[in-house]
Amino acid sequence: MKVNPVGIERTELLHKGKANNVWATDDPRFLELEASDRISAGNGAKTDVISGKGEANNLISMAIFSQLEEKGIPTHYVGPGSNAASKIVLKAEPILLEVIGRFFATGSYVKRYECQNMLEFDGVYIEYTYKSDNAGDPVIPNDAIVALGILTKRELGYIEYLTEQVAYTIRDFFAECDGKLIDFKIEFGRLPNGQIVVIDEISPDTCRILDAKTGESLDKDRFRKDMGNVAEAYHEMAKRVAGITEG
């Protein structure tokens, strides 16, 4: 059972990433993950600061992680952190994979296979990339994941199962917010006892979400593609999430 995070205090900054800061706490079992206003695309080739993005992403991410926990999907989430942009999480060793779930073909998938944009898959299509900025986060086949010792064959099957559960849970979650989930990226880690859990964040930084009525983008694509109104999209998504979680 996860410990109530009340009373846990952050201490030193351990890591400053592209979009999140990782803090140590006075309890070695926990970290504080703080979403920042930084935004990047193209493996850091394009960067900016979007006012209020960190708080918006954290609100959305905490709501989604709470939903996953309610569905019995194991995560590192414990509870709110010391400010509106942070959350307390269990310390986990990251697995060097980004797991991508697609309901529709778009972005890099369309470029790679020269297929129709927004081609709908039968269910959720899952693929993996090797998490390495130096290598450019390349797509990695299942056999290579096992051969390189990143996961055992059994662990890979378990992660695929969990990803399917995450996919339908967050698709339904965003649908309640009048959003249409196109694709998403999640990460996994190992707790000290070896359990594999969903880690990091799930937010408009890691999901493609369209307004269900207008088809307008409500995610980081607004920054990637220079659409404008980036902050407004994040704040609108956070407002919708707050509406269903508080209502």
C-alpha positions as CSV (number, residue, x, y, z in Angstrom):
1,M,0.0,0.0,0.0
2,K,1.3,3.4,-0.9
3,V,2.1,5.8,2.0
4,N,0.2,9.0,2.4
5,P,2.4,11.7,1.0
6,V,1.4,14.3,3.6
7,G,4.6,15.5,5.4
8,I,7.0,14.5,2.7
9,E,9.3,17.4,1.8
10,R,11.6,17.8,-1.2
11,T,15.2,18.4,-0.6
12,E,17.7,18.7,-3.5
13,L,17.2,18.9,-7.2
14,L,18.5,15.7,-8.8
15,H,17.8,16.2,-12.5
16,K,16.5,19.0,-14.7
17,G,15.0,17.4,-17.8
18,K,13.4,18.8,-21.0
19,A,10.1,19.2,-19.4
20,N,10.3,18.0,-15.7
21,N,12.5,18.6,-12.7
22,V,13.2,15.6,-10.4
23,W,13.7,16.3,-6.7
24,A,14.9,14.1,-3.9
25,T,12.7,14.1,-0.7
26,D,13.4,13.5,3.0
27,D,12.0,9.9,2.5
28,P,14.3,7.8,0.3
29,R,11.3,5.9,-1.1
30,F,9.9,8.9,-2.8
31,L,10.7,11.6,-5.4
32,E,9.0,14.8,-6.2
33,L,8.4,15.2,-10.0
34,E,7.8,18.8,-10.9
35,A,6.4,19.7,-14.4
36,S,8.0,22.9,-15.8
37,D,6.9,25.5,-18.3
38,R,9.6,24.3,-20.6
39,I,8.6,22.8,-23.9
40,S,10.7,21.2,-26.6
41,A,10.3,19.3,-29.9
42,G,12.7,17.5,-32.3
43,N,14.7,16.0,-29.4
44,G,15.4,19.4,-28.1
45,A,16.1,21.2,-31.4
46,K,13.2,23.5,-30.8
47,T,12.5,24.9,-27.3
48,D,10.5,27.6,-25.6
49,V,8.8,28.4,-22.3
50,I,4.9,28.3,-22.1
51,S,3.5,30.1,-19.1
52,G,1.3,27.8,-16.9
53,K,2.1,24.7,-18.9
54,G,3.6,22.9,-15.9
55,E,0.6,23.4,-13.7
56,A,-1.8,22.4,-16.5
57,N,0.2,19.2,-17.3
58,N,0.5,18.2,-13.7
59,L,-3.2,18.6,-13.1
60,I,-4.0,16.4,-16.1
61,S,-1.3,13.9,-15.3
62,M,-2.4,13.4,-11.7
63,A,-6.0,13.0,-12.8
64,I,-5.0,10.3,-15.3
65,F,-2.7,8.5,-12.9
66,S,-5.5,8.4,-10.4
67,Q,-7.8,6.9,-13.0
68,L,-5.2,4.3,-13.9
69,E,-4.8,3.3,-10.3
70,E,-8.6,3.0,-9.9
71,K,-8.5,0.6,-12.9
72,G,-5.8,-1.5,-11.2
73,I,-3.0,-0.4,-13.5
74,P,0.2,0.0,-11.4
75,T,1.9,3.4,-11.5
76,H,4.5,5.3,-9.5
77,Y,2.0,8.0,-8.5
78,V,1.5,8.7,-4.8
79,G,-0.2,12.1,-4.5
80,P,0.1,15.9,-4.9
81,G,3.5,17.5,-4.3
82,S,4.5,20.7,-2.7
83,N,3.0,23.0,-5.4
84,A,0.5,22.9,-8.2
85,A,3.0,21.8,-10.7
86,S,4.4,18.8,-8.8
87,K,3.5,15.3,-7.6
88,I,5.0,12.8,-5.2
89,V,6.0,9.5,-6.9
90,L,7.6,6.2,-5.9
91,K,11.3,6.0,-6.8
92,A,11.6,3.7,-9.8
93,E,14.4,2.7,-12.1
94,P,13.4,3.9,-15.6
95,I,13.3,1.3,-18.4
96,L,15.0,2.7,-21.4
97,L,12.0,2.5,-23.7
98,E,9.3,4.9,-24.9
99,V,6.1,2.9,-25.5
100,I,3.9,4.4,-28.2
101,G,0.2,3.5,-28.6
102,R,-1.6,4.6,-31.7
103,F,-5.3,4.7,-32.5
104,F,-4.6,6.6,-35.7
105,A,-1.6,6.9,-37.9
106,T,0.0,10.3,-37.9
107,G,3.3,12.1,-37.3
108,S,6.5,9.9,-37.6
109,Y,4.5,6.8,-38.4
110,V,3.1,8.4,-41.6
111,K,6.5,9.7,-42.6
112,R,8.1,6.3,-42.0
113,Y,5.6,4.2,-43.9
114,E,4.2,6.8,-46.3
115,C,0.7,5.8,-45.4
116,Q,-2.6,7.8,-45.2
117,N,-2.6,10.4,-42.4
118,M,-5.2,9.6,-39.7
119,L,-5.5,6.0,-40.9
120,E,-7.5,4.3,-38.1
121,F,-6.0,1.1,-36.6
122,D,-8.0,-1.9,-35.5
123,G,-7.6,-1.4,-31.8
124,V,-4.4,0.1,-30.4
125,Y,-1.2,-0.3,-32.4
126,I,1.9,-0.5,-30.1
127,E,5.5,0.2,-31.0
128,Y,8.7,0.9,-29.0
129,T,11.5,3.3,-29.3
130,Y,14.9,3.1,-27.6
131,K,15.2,6.0,-25.2
132,S,18.4,7.7,-26.3
133,D,18.8,11.4,-27.4
134,N,22.2,10.5,-29.0
135,A,20.6,7.8,-31.1
136,G,17.5,9.9,-31.9
137,D,15.1,7.6,-30.0
138,P,15.0,5.0,-32.9
139,V,12.2,2.4,-33.3
140,I,13.3,-0.8,-31.7
141,P,11.8,-4.3,-32.6
142,N,10.7,-6.7,-29.9
143,D,13.5,-9.2,-30.5
144,A,16.1,-6.4,-30.0
145,I,14.5,-5.4,-26.7
146,V,15.0,-8.9,-25.4
147,A,18.4,-9.5,-27.0
148,L,19.8,-6.3,-25.5
149,G,18.5,-7.3,-22.1
150,I,16.2,-4.3,-21.7
151,L,13.3,-6.6,-20.9
152,T,12.7,-10.4,-20.8
153,K,10.2,-11.8,-23.2
154,R,7.7,-12.2,-20.4
155,E,8.2,-8.6,-19.2
156,L,7.7,-7.3,-22.7
157,G,4.4,-9.2,-22.9
158,Y,3.4,-7.7,-19.6
159,I,4.2,-4.2,-20.7
160,E,2.2,-4.7,-23.9
161,Y,-0.8,-5.8,-21.8
162,L,-0.5,-2.8,-19.5
163,T,-0.1,-0.4,-22.5
164,E,-3.4,-1.7,-23.9
165,Q,-5.1,-1.1,-20.6
166,V,-3.6,2.4,-20.4
167,A,-4.7,3.1,-24.0
168,Y,-8.4,2.4,-23.5
169,T,-8.5,4.1,-20.1
170,I,-7.0,7.4,-21.3
171,R,-9.0,7.3,-24.5
172,D,-12.2,7.1,-22.4
173,F,-10.9,9.7,-20.0
174,F,-10.2,12.3,-22.8
175,A,-13.5,11.4,-24.4
176,E,-15.2,12.6,-21.2
177,C,-13.4,15.9,-21.7
178,D,-14.7,16.2,-25.3
179,G,-11.3,15.1,-26.6
180,K,-10.3,12.5,-29.2
181,L,-7.1,10.6,-28.4
182,I,-5.0,10.0,-31.5
183,D,-1.8,8.5,-30.0
184,F,0.3,8.7,-26.9
185,K,3.7,7.9,-25.3
186,I,4.2,6.3,-21.9
187,E,7.2,5.1,-20.0
188,F,7.7,2.3,-17.5
189,G,10.1,1.8,-14.5
190,R,10.9,-0.9,-11.9
191,L,10.3,-0.4,-8.3
192,P,12.9,-1.7,-5.8
193,N,10.9,-4.9,-5.4
194,G,11.1,-5.5,-9.2
195,Q,7.5,-4.5,-10.0
196,I,7.0,-2.8,-13.3
197,V,4.9,0.4,-13.2
198,V,3.9,3.3,-15.4
199,I,6.0,6.3,-14.6
200,D,6.8,9.9,-15.8
201,E,3.7,11.8,-17.0
202,I,0.7,11.5,-19.2
203,S,-0.3,14.9,-20.5
204,P,-0.7,17.0,-23.7
205,D,3.1,16.8,-23.9
206,T,2.9,13.0,-24.4
207,C,-0.5,12.6,-26.1
208,R,-2.1,13.9,-29.3
209,I,-5.6,15.0,-28.5
210,L,-8.1,16.7,-30.8
211,D,-11.2,18.6,-29.9
212,A,-14.0,16.1,-30.5
213,K,-16.2,18.7,-32.1
214,T,-13.8,21.1,-34.0
215,G,-10.8,18.8,-34.7
216,E,-8.5,21.5,-33.3
217,S,-5.3,20.3,-31.7
218,L,-5.1,20.5,-27.8
219,D,-1.6,19.2,-27.3
220,K,2.1,19.8,-28.1
221,D,1.5,19.6,-31.9
222,R,0.5,23.3,-31.6
223,F,4.1,24.0,-30.7
224,R,5.7,21.4,-33.1
225,K,3.8,22.8,-36.1
226,D,3.8,26.5,-35.2
227,M,0.0,26.6,-34.9
228,G,0.0,29.3,-32.2
229,N,-2.2,29.4,-29.1
230,V,-0.1,26.8,-27.4
231,A,-0.7,28.0,-23.8
232,E,-4.5,28.3,-24.6
233,A,-4.6,24.7,-25.7
234,Y,-3.0,23.4,-22.5
235,H,-5.1,25.6,-20.3
236,E,-8.3,24.5,-22.1
237,M,-7.4,20.8,-21.6
238,A,-6.7,21.4,-17.9
239,K,-10.0,23.3,-17.5
240,R,-11.9,20.4,-19.0
241,V,-10.1,17.8,-16.8
242,A,-10.7,19.9,-13.7
243,G,-14.4,20.1,-14.7
244,I,-14.9,16.3,-14.8
245,T,-12.7,15.5,-11.7
246,E,-14.2,18.2,-9.5
247,G,-17.7,17.7,-10.8
